[in-house]
Amino acid sequence: ALGIGPVASESMADKFVPELVNCDANLLQLADHLAAPSASRHWSLCLYGVAGSGKSEFARYLASRLGMEVIQKRASDLLSPYVGRSEKQIAEAFREARTRKAMLIFDEADSLLSDRRNAKHRWEISQVNEMLTWMESHAFPFVCTTNLMEYLDQASLRRFTLKLKFDALMPVQASHAFEHFFGLKSQRRLPE
């Protein structure tokens, strides 16, 4: 909320380890396709699944492959207690990404794209509407991550080019992660 926190590295190409991600898609093949010189840059991804499964890391890796700067926004960067201010900050995030030709990443998008059927206040609806409008017209890549896919507004789900599910590491992947990060072989079988 204070703008203090971890800063994502600009170059993720050397740090992303696809073997340590359990996704329902071949991420390297997808990155190759999206980063091809002739590929369109007008697409969006919804990366969903359990916390810590590599969603944001993959988005930054993809931006690195595209040679694009990352503009990463969290709900705390955009949500305001003042009526209309959240919508202005959402619009400004998209404008900034367009001006800088950067990849826009919204972390915890469920806070910004909550199902309008559950809204208790009009501003909750207008905030989602603002996001939906920009999602349709934004001409550069953007990515939304969420741990709570079931809370996203149905209209937002129709606007994503692709939706990719990230799961917890399988036991073999967990052992590989242990060795990768600690330089040691696990002494026992690790759970999912």
SULNORFEN-V572221 format. One record per residue. N is the residue number from 1. PHI is phi in whole degrees, -180 to 180 (none if undefined). BURIAL is + if it has 24 or more other ideal C-beta (glycine too) atoms within 12 Angstrom, else -. Layout:
<<N;PHI;BURIAL> <N;PHI;BURIAL>>
This chain:
<<1;none;-> <2;-93;-> <3;79;-> <4;-108;-> <5;172;-> <6;-66;-> <7;-104;-> <8;-72;+> <9;-67;-> <10;-72;-> <11;-109;-> <12;-105;+> <13;-57;-> <14;-87;-> <15;-100;-> <16;-76;+> <17;-119;-> <18;-61;+> <19;-67;-> <20;-101;+> <21;-130;+> <22;-107;+> <23;-123;+> <24;-82;-> <25;-135;+> <26;-81;-> <27;-68;+> <28;-68;-> <29;-65;-> <30;-62;+> <31;-61;+> <32;-59;-> <33;-65;-> <34;-70;+> <35;-92;+> <36;-60;-> <37;-56;-> <38;-90;-> <39;-73;-> <40;-66;-> <41;-107;+> <42;-100;-> <43;-152;+> <44;-143;+> <45;-125;+> <46;-112;+> <47;-104;+> <48;-130;+> <49;145;+> <50;-65;-> <51;-62;-> <52;76;-> <53;-94;+> <54;102;+> <55;-62;+> <56;-67;+> <57;-63;+> <58;-65;+> <59;-61;+> <60;-67;+> <61;-60;+> <62;-62;+> <63;-60;+> <64;-62;+> <65;-62;+> <66;-82;+> <67;71;-> <68;-110;+> <69;-68;-> <70;-107;+> <71;-116;+> <72;-108;+> <73;-124;+> <74;-111;+> <75;-55;+> <76;-66;-> <77;-78;+> <78;-115;+> <79;-81;+> <80;-136;-> <81;-76;-> <82;-93;-> <83;-58;-> <84;88;-> <85;-70;-> <86;-62;+> <87;-61;+> <88;-65;-> <89;-71;+> <90;-65;+> <91;-60;+> <92;-64;-> <93;-62;+> <94;-67;+> <95;-62;-> <96;-61;+> <97;-63;+> <98;-66;-> <99;-62;-> <100;-89;-> <101;53;-> <102;-107;+> <103;-83;+> <104;-96;+> <105;-121;+> <106;-104;+> <107;-84;+> <108;54;+> <109;-63;+> <110;-61;+> <111;-72;+> <112;-102;+> <113;-124;+> <114;-63;+> <115;-56;-> <116;-67;+> <117;-65;-> <118;-98;-> <119;-67;-> <120;-106;-> <121;-131;-> <122;-63;-> <123;-65;-> <124;-65;+> <125;-71;-> <126;-67;-> <127;-65;+> <128;-65;+> <129;-58;+> <130;-61;+> <131;-61;+> <132;-62;+> <133;-61;-> <134;-69;+> <135;-59;+> <136;-70;-> <137;-103;-> <138;-71;+> <139;-96;-> <140;-122;+> <141;-61;+> <142;-144;+> <143;-132;+> <144;-115;+> <145;-116;+> <146;-157;+> <147;-97;+> <148;-124;-> <149;-55;+> <150;-67;-> <151;-94;+> <152;-74;+> <153;-63;+> <154;-60;-> <155;-65;-> <156;-69;+> <157;-63;+> <158;-72;-> <159;-91;+> <160;-81;+> <161;-65;+> <162;-138;+> <163;-122;+> <164;-120;+> <165;-95;+> <166;-110;+> <167;-115;+> <168;-64;-> <169;-63;+> <170;-73;-> <171;-53;-> <172;-65;-> <173;-66;+> <174;-62;+> <175;-64;+> <176;-63;-> <177;-64;+> <178;-58;-> <179;-68;-> <180;-62;-> <181;-86;-> <182;-110;-> <183;70;-> <184;-131;-> <185;-82;-> <186;-66;-> <187;-81;-> <188;-144;-> <189;-70;-> <190;-89;-> <191;-76;-> <192;-61;->>
